[in-house]
Amino acid sequence: MFRGIPLSTRRIKWHYGVGQTIFYFIFLCYICHFVTGHIRYSIPEEMKKGSLIGNVAQDLSLDLKRLRAGRARIVSGESIQYVDLKTDKGILTVKERIDREQLCGDTTPCSFTFEMILENPMELHQITVEITDINDNSPTFKRDSMHFEISEIAAPGARFSLISAEDLDVGVNGLRDYFLSDNDNFILKQHSNAEGKKYAEMVLQKALDREVNPNLSLKLIAVDGGTPQRSGTVNINVAVLDANDNAPVFNQSVYKAVVTEMSPKDTYVTTVSAGDADFGSNAIVTYYFSDLDSALGDLFSVDEKTGVISVKGDIDYEKDKKYELRIDAKDQGGLTDSSKVIIEIADINDNAPILSVMSFTSHISEDSPPGTTIGIINVKDLDSGDNGQVSCKIEGTAPFKIKSNLRNYYTLTTDSVLDRETVSEYNITVVATDNGTPPLSAKRLFNIKVSDVNDNSPVFPKSVYSAFITENNSPGVSVLTLKANDPDENQNARISYILEGKSIAGSSVSEYVSVNVETGVVLAARSFDYEQIKELVFVVKVQDGGSPPLSSNVTVKLIIQDQNDNPPQVLYPVQTGGSMVAEMVPRSADVGYLVTKVVAVDVDSGQNAWLSYKLQKATDRALFEVGLQNGEIRTIRQVTDKDAVKQRLTVIVEDNGQPSRSATVVVNVAVADSFPEVLSDFADFPHDKEYNDNLTFYLVLALAVVSFLFITCLVVIISVKIYRWRQSRILYHSSLPVIPYYPPRYSETLGTGTLPHVCNYEVCRTTDSRKSDCKFGQANSQNVLIMDPSSSVTMQRIQSEKNILDEPDSPLEVRLIIWRFSSSQQQCNCEADHPGPE
C-alpha cells in the first residue's frame, strides 16, 4: 500500500509566460471574492477503504477549526465519490475501491478532480488525485486460437497479421512484448501504432512445404512489463495451401476519413481497395478487419467484396475523437495484405451545458449590501471548440447578476439593495448557453426569499382621529379602534398601542381613557360629563416589536356629546325660604305692562338648552301672560280696581331635550299703588314655620365664631383707643397742631344739596334670631318690596334720586326704602329692638 504524496500546493497552470502568469494571478485574486488553491496527490489503484490519501489541512495550511467552522465539504461531478474528507483530522481517505481501468480505461495519466469548498469566507480549493497503475491484469486474447491458410508458394517475407492481446494495465504494467513459439518457418515482428499500442505480425522466413508439413501449430505469447510479469497465450494453426504465389496488394498503405458524430447507421466512411496479380479464383479478394474481436467492429463495418467502410453503431466524439482500423485483403489462395484506416470524428453540438450548484443560500436579508454572494455555480459542456464555450445569464429582470470568477465557475450575487416590502421572494432562472449552431442551453431555477429587517415604522392611515361619545357613558365602553399598518413581518410587524402620558385638567390621561395594547381599541375609563369637559385630546403611540423598535404617534380627539341631563335653573326671581318677593304693578298699568322677567339658564348645550316659558297656574289667568321665548311677564288687559292685590303666578321653564326637563318658579305680584296696601294684604301669605335642624347648628356655630371675632376686635379697638388717648395726651401738652379725627363713613358734603349726610341702615327686629334679618340691596337697584310677615313692624330703607320718587308714573319696583333727611346737621340714628351691623 502506498501513501498519497502531494505533488504541488496551490499551483495554477497557465499557458502563458511567467510574467503573464504573475499578472493574471494578481488580477484574479483582486476580482475574486474567495480564495482558491490547487493541490495534487498520487495514489495506487485498488487501495483499501479508509486508506490515507493526504493531509489536506497541512498541505493547504488550514487550521482544523477553520475546516469545521467553514463547513468544509467535497463537491464532485462524478457519480461515484471515491474520496472522503475527515474534517476532524483534516485528511483525505479512500471511500470507494478505485479501479484505474474502470475509471480511465487506457487513458494516461489517470486522475480525477474535485473541489473542496469552505464558507465564511468562501474558499474553493481544487484537488486532483492521480491513480497510478499496478499490475493486476494479465494480457488476454479474445480468442483461444487463430487459423491461417497459407499457400506453399508463399514467398519468404510474407506477413500474416496476428490478433492483438489486450492488457488493461498501462505504462510498464501494460503489454510489452509478443513471443512466438520456436519453429523453422516463421518469425515474429512487432509494431506500434500512433497511439503506442503494440501489435504483431508473423513473417514467413522459410517457404512452406505442404508435403513435408501440411499443418503447423504455433503459440503466440503476450507478456507485460509488470513485476511479477504476467502473460497470455493464443494458439496459431497454419494450414498450408497449394500454389497461390501472388498476394493481394492495397493501393494505399494508409486511408484517412472524417465522419461526424451521431451519424446514422450505414453512413459511408471510405472505401479500401487491394489488387491481386493472380487469375481466376486466386485473384478474388475479400476484405475484413484484422482484429475481428475488436470493439471497433461494433462501430464500423466493411463490405468484404467492395471494401466499403460504413457506420454500424453510435459514434460519440466525447468518447473517442479518432479511430484506427486495420483492414486485411485476402485472396482465395490465402495470401493477404494489410492497410491502415484512420477515421477522425467531427464534433457536433449535441451536448447541452450542465449546471451544478456548488453552494447556494436560499434566504438573504433585505439589508444585504450589493455584491453579496448567494451561490456558486459550476457549468460544464462536454462538446469542444465553440460548441463547448458556455455563457451564463439571468433570465428576465431581477436585482441580481451572475459573473465568472474562474473558468467554468460563476458567482450569483445581488446587484442592488433589496426591499422585502416590495418583493419578498424571487424566482431566478439562470440560463447557460453554448456557442454551437444551433446553440443548446440549460436552465436552473433558484428560489430566493428575502428576510425581513425592522426598517419600517408603524403608520396610521390618518394623522388625527376623531370620535364622539355621549356623556354619562358607562365606564369601559369602546370609543373607537385605532389601526396602524407595518409593512414588515413577524416580530417586526407586531404592533403595540401605548397611551402617551399627558395630564388633562391636572389628572392623568389614563384616568379618562385606556388603549388595548394589542387591538388598539380605545375605551372610556370613566363616565364623562359634558358640562365639565367637552373635548378630550390625547396622543397614542404605536410601536412595533423590532430591535430596536420603531414607533409613530397619532392624535385622538374625543368629542363629548351633550345629553339632556340638567334641568333649567331659575336665576330670577330668586326663591327665598323665609321672605316673600313681590313684584308691584300699579293699578294704572296699561296692556302689555312689563311686570318682571323670569330669567333661567340650562347648562346643557344645543337644543337641550333651548328654553321655553309657560304659565302653568295663576290667580287670574286673564290678567298676565308669559313670553314663550323670553320669559317676560306682561299684562294682557287693563288692570282694574277689582283685581286682587295678591297675584300668584306659577311659571314652568322647559328645555327642548328628549325627554325634556323643567323647573317651576313662583312669582308673587302685588297689584297696588301704595306700600301700606301691599303690607296689609301680603301679611296673610303662608309662611313656613318648620325649622331646619342643620341650619340651626350652622347658625349657632356661626354665632360662636362671630362672637369670638367680635371680642377679639373689641380688645384690639380698646387697645388702639388707649394708645391714641395716650398719644393725644402727649400732643395736648405739646405745641404741635391738632388734626381732627373723623370716623369712617363721615364725609363733608360740599355744595347746596338737601342731604349733606346720607346714612344707610340695616335694621333687624324679630323674636326669632333666624328670621329677624331684613336684608336690603345697595342703592340704585331695582325697586322690590321685601316683607317679613313675622315682624310686626318692618323697617324700610330707600335710596334713590328725588326726581324718580316724585314722578307719579315711575314703576314701584322697590328693593330698598331710602329715607332722606332734609336737615344738613341732623345725625342719622336708627333704633330698633335688635340693631343690625352698620
Disulfide bonds with the S-S distance in Angstrom:
Cys104-Cys110 1.84
Cys759-Cys828 2.41
